[in-house]
């Protein structure tokens, strides 16, 4: 999966959760999408995933860490601070 594919997955997750505003938050949609992404990644033979998340997005950080995400490093992109987490499959 190339960077453009990963960007598309990130976009789809954000759009699904935020499309109807607060109505889609705190219903487990992002958790379920990550669970399914992890299942697909395992089935395709991937050994680990690296996920980036904006530093101030605490709900997403919690979802990632609850699913085995381990902090690796921080970076800046388009003036925003973000972190990378690794999930071993």
N, C-alpha and C positions, 0 to 999 in steps of 0.2 A: 504494500500500500504506500503510494508516494505521498509527498507533502500536500499536494493538491487534494488528494482523497481524504487525508486527515483533516484538512481545513474544511472540507465539505461535511464530514461527520460532526465536527465541532459546531459548524453553522446549524446543522439540522437539530442537534441537541438543544442549542440555545433557542432556536426558533420554536421548537415544540413546547418548551417550558414557558417561554415568554409571550407566545402568540396571543394568548387570551389574558395577558396580564397576570394578576395575582391568582386568578382562578386555577392555574395549573401548578402553582407552587405548593410544596409540602404535601404532595400526593404520591410521592415515590416514583414518579415518571423517570427522573434522571437516574435514580438508583437502578431501576429496571433496565434502562437503556445501557448503562455501564455493565450490568450483569450479562446482558445479551452480547455486548461487544466483547467481553472477556471470553464468553463461550465460543464465539466465532473465531476469535484470535487463537484460542487453544486448538480448535478443530483444524485450523489451517497450518498448525505446526509452529506458531510463534512461541517464543520462550519468555518474552516480556513485552510490556507496553510502556511507553513514556508518554505521560499526559501533561499538558501545560494548562495552567489555570491562573487567572488573574489573582494577584496576591490578596486583594480585598474581597474575593468571592468566597466567604467563609462556608456557605452551604455546600458548594462544590468541593472545597477542600475536605470537608467532613465526609462526603460521599466517597471521595477517592481514598482517604485514609482508612475508612471503614472496610474498604474492599482490598486492603493490602498495600495501598500506595505508600511509598517511602520517599520522603523529600530527598532530592538530589542536588538541585542548584536553583538559583534565581537568575533572571535576565530581564532586560528591558526591550519592549517592542512597541513601536509607535508611541513612545512616551509613557507607556504603562508598565508597571512592575508586575512580573509574573514569576511563577515557580514551576519547576518540572518535578513530577513524581514518577517513580518507577513501580510498576506492578509486575511481580514475577508470576508467570502462569504455571 
